[in-house]
Amino acid sequence: MNEPTGGSEGDLSSSNPITRMSDHYFIEQALSLAARGAGMVSPNPLVGSVVVKDGVVVGSGYHRYDELKHAEVWALEEAGSLARGSSVYVNLEPCSHQGSGKRTPPCVKALIDARVGRVVASMFDPNPRVNGSGFEQLRAAGIEVETGLLETEARRLNEKYAKFVTTGLPFVHLKVASSLDGCIATVSGESKWITGESARNASQALRHQYDAILIGIGTALADDPILTDRTGLQRRRPLTRVVLDSNLRLSPESQLVRTAAVNPLLIFTAKSTGNHDRLRLVQAGAEVVGVDSSDGRLDLKAVLTELGKRELASLIVEGGAEVAGSFVSQNLVDKFTFFIAPKILGGKRSHPSIGGEGFQRLTDAVVLHDVVTLHHNEDIELTGYSRRNLHRDLY
């Protein structure tokens, strides 16, 4: 992604150290506020804003999808007349456009009308309709603009938005729960539960951050899951369940289909599948979409394109091994999370976490970067990003 630069005047590396420390503190507050919108704003970005006058916070806000005000407007309204000459901190470039489908006026206009003195933002908005124009308008109005503070953290916070707004495709996060030797089930197929309760709760927390969750028909038939968001946290829209089912083997009596009226169910199948098989699932409440297929495998890029058309900006892939292997081998995974239990299942007939043919050489292996590890009692959570993904520069 090519971003415009603001010149030396917007480079925080040359700022006064004391000012920089203060800026760092307030940008952290903006990021923290932005995160409160998780589950509520997609496909829009997570945005938080803080208005500071003479070192004191006089206004704050964050974007909530169901409100017609963006974060900056919430913060400015709370600040009132104190906004004049203030410093405004925001994790994403203020929006500058008003057009079809946009429910809110540009935040840039609100900042200019409030006569703020300075805007400190973490990153440019990757939306092609913005991407620097907001900063340009602020500078043209005589407002000082500085960018780049905690940019890495800001990019991570809005990684899903960044990919979706620039490609039209959902951000793909592969999640695996496995034993220490990389198995997701015993030789008999038993898999509940490999990891402990704490790790499973963390897995549920991940689901809450995504618009859709995907499994293959093998997992659907073996486990008969519901695949809902069980965190109890508020969502703007229910988690969309996605099943890859080339031959439409999913039963109308499955839990997935029986709950489709409340939690959307999207079934992808081969275009050649008969209308009678589709009709019985559609009548039960599911949406069935045909895509191209080859050797019984659905075109995953076509699947992602269809999800993007439905404004599903993020997707968590939960299995099984063959589905995971297909996403990995086609370089379609943006982010990986492995929950690893200190258990050894053993056996050459155990079920590996990543299926498919595998790689012939070590140099072909998927190498993760920016790896973070967490502990859930004895289980380990490992998260990283793929160096091979074509969209890695977005976040």
RODO-2510 file (C-alpha; in nm, 4 decimals, decimal comma):
residues 395
     n   res          X          Y          Z
     1     m     0,0000     0,0000     0,0000
     2     n     0,1462     0,3327    -0,1052
     3     e     0,0672     0,6046     0,1433
     4     p     0,1238     0,9754     0,0963
     5     t     0,3709     1,1363     0,3289
     6     g     0,3137     1,4548     0,5173
     7     g     0,6704     1,5846     0,5079
     8     s     0,8897     1,6693     0,8056
     9     e     0,6187     1,8772     0,9701
    10     g     0,4174     1,5605     1,0249
    11     d     0,7046     1,3388     1,1352
    12     l     0,6785     1,2652     1,5064
    13     s     1,0410     1,1518     1,5204
    14     s     1,1453     1,5152     1,5358
    15     s     0,8983     1,6142     1,8101
    16     n     1,0014     1,7429     2,1497
    17     p     1,0614     1,4374     2,3774
    18     i     0,8226     1,5632     2,6467
    19     t     0,5527     1,6352     2,3902
    20     r     0,6117     1,2948     2,2359
    21     m     0,5630     1,1218     2,5737
    22     s     0,2376     1,3100     2,6228
    23     d     0,1251     1,2283     2,2695
    24     h     0,2062     0,8613     2,3259
    25     y    -0,0116     0,8560     2,6376
    26     f    -0,3134     1,0122     2,4679
    27     i    -0,2852     0,8009     2,1527
    28     e    -0,2870     0,4938     2,3776
    29     q    -0,6146     0,6216     2,5216
    30     a    -0,7554     0,6648     2,1709
    31     l    -0,6555     0,3087     2,0783
    32     s    -0,8124     0,1744     2,3966
    33     l    -1,1368     0,3571     2,3222
    34     a    -1,1379     0,2334     1,9629
    35     a    -1,1160    -0,1294     2,0751
    36     r    -1,4498    -0,0910     2,2554
    37     g    -1,6226    -0,1000     1,9183
    38     a    -1,5152    -0,4598     1,8481
    39     g    -1,8055    -0,6603     1,7103
    40     m    -2,0104    -0,3480     1,6466
    41     v    -1,8552    -0,1526     1,3595
    42     s    -1,7572    -0,3967     1,0815
    43     p    -1,7073    -0,3430     0,7925
    44     n    -1,6119     0,0024     0,9168
    45     p    -1,2931     0,0734     1,1160
    46     l    -1,2401     0,0828     1,4908
    47     v    -1,1799     0,4455     1,5840
    48     g    -1,1264     0,6239     1,9149
    49     s    -1,0575     0,9914     1,9773
    50     v    -0,9452     1,2096     2,2670
    51     v    -0,9580     1,5914     2,2861
    52     v    -0,6904     1,7430     2,5104
    53     k    -0,6661     2,1061     2,6282
    54     d    -0,3707     2,2190     2,8400
    55     g    -0,2775     1,8590     2,9151
    56     v    -0,6272     1,7624     3,0336
    57     v    -0,8736     1,5353     2,8524
    58     v    -1,1863     1,7417     2,7863
    59     g    -1,3611     1,5068     2,5462
    60     s    -1,3476     1,1478     2,4263
    61     g    -1,5427     0,9064     2,2117
    62     y    -1,5324     0,5995     1,9927
    63     h    -1,7144     0,4790     1,6838
    64     r    -2,0320     0,2802     1,7510
    65     y    -2,1955     0,1555     1,4351
    66     d    -2,5519     0,2232     1,5372
    67     e    -2,4799     0,5871     1,6097
    68     l    -2,4679     0,8545     1,3409
    69     k    -2,1573     1,0116     1,4950
    70     h    -1,7971     0,9105     1,4507
    71     a    -1,5417     0,9064     1,7309
    72     e    -1,4108     1,2570     1,6634
    73     v    -1,7594     1,4082     1,6702
    74     w    -1,8425     1,2389     2,0006
    75     a    -1,5207     1,3753     2,1491
    76     l    -1,5682     1,7271     2,0103
    77     e    -1,9254     1,7501     2,1370
    78     e    -1,8143     1,6458     2,4835
    79     a    -1,5365     1,9057     2,4760
    80     g    -1,7687     2,1848     2,3636
    81     s    -1,6008     2,5265     2,3458
    82     l    -1,2839     2,3801     2,4994
    83     a    -1,2148     2,2095     2,1668
    84     r    -1,0934     2,5397     2,0219
    85     g    -0,7130     2,5346     2,0057
    86     s    -0,7008     2,1818     2,1490
    87     s    -0,5022     1,8763     2,0417
    88     v    -0,7135     1,5923     1,9049
    89     y    -0,5774     1,2372     1,9155
    90     v    -0,7189     0,9691     1,6897
    91     n    -0,5909     0,6269     1,5830
    92     l    -0,7022     0,6638     1,2193
    93     e    -0,7000     0,9531     0,9736
    94     p    -1,0274     1,1495     1,0032
    95     c    -1,2696     1,0794     0,7190
    96     s    -1,2974     1,3463     0,4526
    97     h    -1,5663     1,2255     0,2150
    98     q    -1,9427     1,2349     0,1998
    99     g    -2,1098     1,0162    -0,0549
   100     s    -2,3548     0,7462    -0,1406
   101     g    -2,4075     0,4982     0,1426
   102     k    -2,2184     0,7075     0,3983
   103     r    -2,4428     0,7992     0,6895
   104     t    -2,2210     1,0557     0,8607
   105     p    -2,0739     1,3931     0,7555
   106     p    -1,6942     1,4165     0,7224
   107     c    -1,5077     1,4323     1,0524
   108     v    -1,2542     1,6675     0,8933
   109     k    -1,5245     1,9330     0,8617
   110     a    -1,6187     1,8917     1,2280
   111     l    -1,2547     1,9354     1,3336
   112     i    -1,2141     2,2457     1,1178
   113     d    -1,5424     2,3965     1,2388
   114     a    -1,4360     2,3357     1,6015
   115     r    -1,1108     2,5254     1,5302
   116     v    -0,8882     2,2658     1,6885
   117     g    -0,5199     2,3508     1,6875
   118     r    -0,3596     2,0146     1,6251
   119     v    -0,4460     1,6613     1,5163
   120     v    -0,2255     1,3642     1,6063
   121     a    -0,3140     1,0430     1,4216
   122     s    -0,1551     0,7000     1,4177
   123     m    -0,2061     0,6073     1,0537
   124     f    -0,3444     0,7023     0,7155
   125     d    -0,6844     0,5609     0,6289
   126     p    -0,6182     0,2900     0,3649
   127     n    -0,9602     0,3566     0,2130
   128     p    -0,8807     0,4857    -0,1386
   129     r    -1,1491     0,7513    -0,0885
   130     v    -0,9517     0,8989     0,2010
   131     n    -0,5835     0,7907     0,2178
   132     g    -0,4263     1,1290     0,2904
   133     s    -0,7009     1,3665     0,1774
   134     g    -0,8209     1,4130     0,5347
   135     f    -0,4776     1,5274     0,6483
   136     e    -0,4441     1,7540     0,3439
   137     q    -0,7713     1,9296     0,4212
   138     l    -0,6753     1,9794     0,7851
   139     r    -0,3388     2,1310     0,6911
   140     a    -0,5046     2,3535     0,4315
   141     a    -0,7241     2,4878     0,7128
   142     g    -0,4146     2,5757     0,9177
   143     i    -0,4379     2,2823     1,1585
   144     e    -0,1105     2,1166     1,2579
   145     v    -0,1074     1,7462     1,1690
   146     e     0,1272     1,4787     1,2987
   147     t     0,1126     1,1126     1,2015
   148     g     0,2760     0,7787     1,2727
   149     l     0,2583     0,7496     1,6517
   150     l     0,1891     0,3867     1,7549
   151     e     0,1263     0,3100     1,3893
   152     t     0,2029    -0,0610     1,4260
   153     e    -0,0535    -0,0974     1,7044
   154     a    -0,3067     0,1018     1,5027
   155     r    -0,2544    -0,1142     1,1948
   156     r    -0,3026    -0,4308     1,3979
   157     l    -0,6224    -0,2941     1,5492
   158     n    -0,7700    -0,2297     1,2051
   159     e    -0,6066    -0,5129     1,0098
   160     k    -0,9449    -0,6554     0,9087
   161     y    -1,0721    -0,3202     0,7856
   162     a    -0,7480    -0,2467     0,5981
   163     k    -0,7631    -0,5636     0,3920
   164     f    -1,1341    -0,5428     0,3220
   165     v    -1,1425    -0,1763     0,2202
   166     t    -0,8500    -0,2181    -0,0206
   167     t    -0,9262    -0,5609    -0,1706
   168     g    -1,2946    -0,6305    -0,1119
   169     l    -1,1909    -0,9623     0,0458
   170     p    -1,2251    -1,0672     0,4101
   171     f    -0,9266    -1,0873     0,6431
   172     v    -0,8645    -1,4601     0,6990
   173     h    -0,7592    -1,5920     1,0403
   174     l    -0,6884    -1,9641     1,0754
   175     k    -0,7417    -2,0991     1,4272
   176     v    -0,6229    -2,4446     1,5333
   177     a    -0,6425    -2,6310     1,8651
   178     s    -0,3918    -2,9152     1,8708
   179     s    -0,1760    -3,1422     2,0800
   180     l     0,1954    -3,0825     2,1240
   181     d     0,2653    -3,3151     1,8313
   182     g     0,0267    -3,1267     1,6028
   183     c    -0,2813    -3,3491     1,6179
   184     i    -0,6399    -3,2226     1,6313
   185     a    -0,7907    -3,5623     1,7197
   186     t    -0,6939    -3,9115     1,8294
   187     v    -0,6822    -4,2070     1,5898
   188     s    -1,0482    -4,2733     1,6755
   189     g    -1,1445    -3,9131     1,5959
   190     e    -1,1954    -3,7955     1,9549
   191     s    -1,1211    -3,4237     1,9897
   192     k    -1,3243    -3,2894     2,2850
   193     w    -1,1388    -3,1470     2,4510
   194     i    -0,7708    -3,1233     2,3590
   195     t    -0,7219    -2,7836     2,5217
   196     g    -0,8421    -2,6647     2,8613
   197     e    -1,1283    -2,4330     2,9507
   198     s    -0,9168    -2,1166     2,9608
   199     a    -0,7884    -2,1731     2,6069
   200     r    -1,1404    -2,2492     2,4847
   201     n    -1,2661    -1,9247     2,6371
   202     a    -0,9889    -1,7385     2,4552
   203     s    -1,0991    -1,9095     2,1351
   204     q    -1,4535    -1,7871     2,1899
   205     a    -1,3212    -1,4344     2,2425
   206     l    -1,1592    -1,4591     1,8985
   207     r    -1,4906    -1,5531     1,7392
   208     h    -1,6466    -1,2364     1,8736
   209     q    -1,4012    -1,0268     1,6719
   210     y    -1,5015    -1,1795     1,3368
   211     d    -1,7944    -1,1454     1,0980
   212     a    -1,7961    -1,5077     0,9836
   213     i    -1,6679    -1,8509     1,0840
   214     l    -1,5889    -2,1314     0,8371
   215     i    -1,5644    -2,5098     0,8584
   216     g    -1,5664    -2,7973     0,6103
   217     i    -1,8405    -3,0543     0,5723
   218     g    -1,6248    -3,3170     0,7451
   219     t    -1,6207    -3,1175     1,0673
   220     a    -1,9903    -3,0338     1,0302
   221     l    -2,0852    -3,4014     1,0020
   222     a    -1,8473    -3,5264     1,2711
   223     d    -1,9227    -3,2661     1,5397
   224     d    -2,2684    -3,1278     1,4498
   225     p    -2,1604    -2,7876     1,5874
   226     i    -2,3652    -2,4702     1,6269
   227     l    -2,0703    -2,2292     1,5762
   228     t    -2,2181    -1,9309     1,7570
   229     d    -2,0553    -1,6448     1,9451
   230     r    -2,0966    -1,7523     2,3069
   231     t    -1,9164    -1,4590     2,4705
   232     g    -2,2434    -1,2852     2,5560
   233     l    -2,0977    -0,9586     2,4240
   234     q    -2,3075    -0,7332     2,2036
   235     r    -2,2721    -0,7679     1,8256
   236     r    -2,4063    -0,5497     1,5467
   237     r    -2,5059    -0,8621     1,3537
   238     p    -2,4947    -1,2344     1,4318
   239     l    -2,1879    -1,4398     1,3465
   240     t    -2,2371    -1,5846     0,9967
   241     r    -2,1627    -1,9580     0,9826
   242     v    -2,0014    -2,0793     0,6596
   243     v    -1,9802    -2,4447     0,5514
   244     l    -1,7880    -2,5800     0,2519
   245     d    -2,0035    -2,8657     0,1224
   246     s    -1,9278    -2,9678    -0,2374
   247     n    -2,2044    -3,2301    -0,2564
   248     l    -2,4560    -3,0805    -0,0101
   249     r    -2,4344    -3,3556     0,2475
   250     l    -2,5361    -3,1282     0,5353
   251     s    -2,8654    -3,2440     0,6831
   252     p    -3,1596    -3,0059     0,7342
   253     e    -3,1763    -3,1628     1,0813
   254     s    -2,8242    -3,0508     1,1756
   255     q    -2,7840    -2,7895     1,4471
   256     l    -2,6360    -2,5501     1,1922
   257     v    -2,9450    -2,5611     0,9722
   258     r    -3,1976    -2,5695     1,2561
   259     t    -3,0530    -2,2445     1,3967
   260     a    -3,0233    -2,0674     1,0589
   261     a    -3,3220    -1,8416     1,1262
   262     v    -3,1347    -1,6762     1,4135
   263     n    -2,7719    -1,7216     1,3102
   264     p    -2,7110    -1,6878     0,9342
   265     l    -2,5859    -2,0015     0,7579
   266     l    -2,4069    -1,9781     0,4245
   267     i    -2,3365    -2,3076     0,2462
   268     f    -2,0974    -2,3142    -0,0480
   269     t    -2,1343    -2,6004    -0,2905
   270     a    -2,0311    -2,6975    -0,6429
   271     k    -2,2235    -2,5266    -0,9225
   272     s    -2,3152    -2,8704    -1,0529
   273     t    -2,5117    -2,9634    -0,7403
   274     g    -2,8778    -3,0437    -0,8091
   275     n    -3,1520    -2,7911    -0,7384
   276     h    -3,3484    -3,0396    -0,5261
   277     d    -3,0613    -3,0693    -0,2783
   278     r    -3,0289    -2,6917    -0,2634
   279     l    -3,4011    -2,6373    -0,2180
   280     r    -3,4323    -2,8529     0,0932
   281     l    -3,1597    -2,6496     0,2675
   282     v    -3,2920    -2,3140     0,1475
   283     q    -3,6397    -2,4018     0,2723
   284     a    -3,4839    -2,4796     0,6095
   285     g    -3,3384    -2,1269     0,6260
   286     a    -2,9874    -2,1610     0,4828
   287     e    -2,8397    -1,9651     0,1931
   288     v    -2,6771    -2,1912    -0,0667
   289     v    -2,4217    -2,0525    -0,3131
   290     g    -2,2660    -2,2446    -0,6010
   291     v    -1,9026    -2,1789    -0,6949
   292     d    -1,6568    -2,3400    -0,9333
   293     s    -1,4921    -2,6601    -0,8199
   294     s    -1,2158    -2,8952    -0,9303
   295     d    -1,1655    -3,2567    -0,8200
   296     g    -1,4346    -3,2097    -0,5574
   297     r    -1,2675    -2,9018    -0,4060
   298     l    -1,4392    -2,5665    -0,4087
   299     d    -1,2678    -2,2538    -0,5415
   300     l    -1,1703    -2,0824    -0,2154
   301     k    -1,0949    -1,7515    -0,3844
   302     a    -1,4490    -1,7502    -0,5204
   303     v    -1,5769    -1,8250    -0,1697
   304     l    -1,3856    -1,5271    -0,0278
   305     t    -1,5157    -1,3049    -0,3072
   306     e    -1,8747    -1,4018    -0,2236
   307     l    -1,8157    -1,3274     0,1442
   308     g    -1,6766    -0,9864     0,0523
   309     k    -1,9860    -0,9095    -0,1561
   310     r    -2,1906    -0,9647     0,1596
   311     e    -1,9710    -0,7156     0,3515
   312     l    -1,8285    -0,9919     0,5677
   313     a    -1,4944    -0,8222     0,6258
   314     s    -1,3335    -1,0897     0,8413
   315     l    -1,3364    -1,4683     0,8545
   316     i    -1,2086    -1,7129     1,1137
   317     v    -1,1387    -2,0615     0,9775
   318     e    -1,1794    -2,3391     1,2345
   319     g    -1,1428    -2,6595     1,0412
   320     g    -1,0862    -2,9280     0,9746
   321     a    -0,7429    -3,0357     0,8583
   322     e    -0,8185    -3,0516     0,4857
   323     v    -0,9830    -2,7102     0,4853
   324     a    -0,6906    -2,5646     0,6804
   325     g    -0,4455    -2,7261     0,4400
   326     s    -0,6245    -2,5805     0,1383
   327     f    -0,6208    -2,2276     0,2794
   328     v    -0,2530    -2,2590     0,3740
   329     s    -0,1355    -2,4089     0,0448
   330     q    -0,3110    -2,1339    -0,1523
   331     n    -0,1612    -1,8546     0,0628
   332     l    -0,5055    -1,7337     0,1684
   333     v    -0,4368    -1,7050     0,5424
   334     d    -0,3492    -1,3624     0,6822
   335     k    -0,3140    -1,4599     1,0466
   336     f    -0,2632    -1,7840     1,2386
   337     t    -0,3510    -1,8756     1,5960
   338     f    -0,2559    -2,2121     1,7440
   339     f    -0,3830    -2,3243     2,0832
   340     i    -0,1386    -2,5975     2,1833
   341     a    -0,2004    -2,8415     2,4688
   342     p     0,0921    -3,0205     2,6403
   343     k    -0,0414    -3,3566     2,5254
   344     i     0,1056    -3,6116     2,2862
   345     l    -0,1495    -3,8139     2,0892
   346     g     0,0981    -4,0023     1,8716
   347     g     0,0317    -4,2547     1,5978
   348     k     0,0670    -4,2247     1,2234
   349     r    -0,3126    -4,2429     1,1886
   350     s    -0,3779    -3,9463     1,4175
   351     h    -0,5336    -3,6407     1,2574
   352     p    -0,2842    -3,3618     1,1719
   353     s    -0,3818    -2,9994     1,2246
   354     i    -0,2919    -2,9001     0,8680
   355     g    -0,3884    -3,1454     0,5938
   356     g    -0,3130    -3,1594     0,2240
   357     e    -0,0002    -3,2787     0,0464
   358     g     0,2402    -3,0683     0,2517
   359     f     0,5572    -2,9005     0,1286
   360     q     0,8513    -3,0796    -0,0311
   361     r     1,1258    -2,8488     0,1000
   362     l     1,1872    -2,6509     0,4167
   363     t     1,2297    -2,3406     0,2043
   364     d     0,8647    -2,3807     0,0980
   365     a     0,7365    -2,3788     0,4560
   366     v     0,5045    -2,1066     0,5822
   367     v     0,7104    -1,8900     0,8171
   368     l     0,5273    -1,6738     1,0683
   369     h     0,6434    -1,3300     1,1799
   370     d     0,5457    -1,0938     1,4616
   371     v     0,4785    -1,4015     1,6719
   372     v     0,3153    -1,3537     2,0123
   373     t     0,2684    -1,6278     2,2716
   374     l     0,0302    -1,6355     2,5668
   375     h    -0,0316    -1,8938     2,8372
   376     h    -0,3705    -2,0327     2,9380
   377     n    -0,2747    -2,2386     3,2409
   378     e    -0,0770    -2,5236     3,0800
   379     d    -0,1912    -2,4497     2,7242
   380     i    -0,0073    -2,2123     2,4916
   381     e    -0,1611    -1,9658     2,2463
   382     l     0,0693    -1,8756     1,9560
   383     t    -0,0304    -1,6080     1,7042
   384     g     0,1578    -1,4835     1,3994
   385     y     0,1270    -1,3563     1,0444
   386     s     0,2209    -1,5268     0,7192
   387     r     0,5142    -1,3859     0,5236
   388     r     0,3738    -1,5476     0,2104
   389     n     0,0392    -1,3724     0,2036
   390     l     0,0055    -1,1268    -0,0826
   391     h    -0,1695    -0,8699     0,1393
   392     r     0,0800    -0,8718     0,4263
   393     d     0,1911    -0,5105     0,3661
   394     l    -0,1553    -0,3834     0,4604
   395     y    -0,1082    -0,4595     0,8278
***
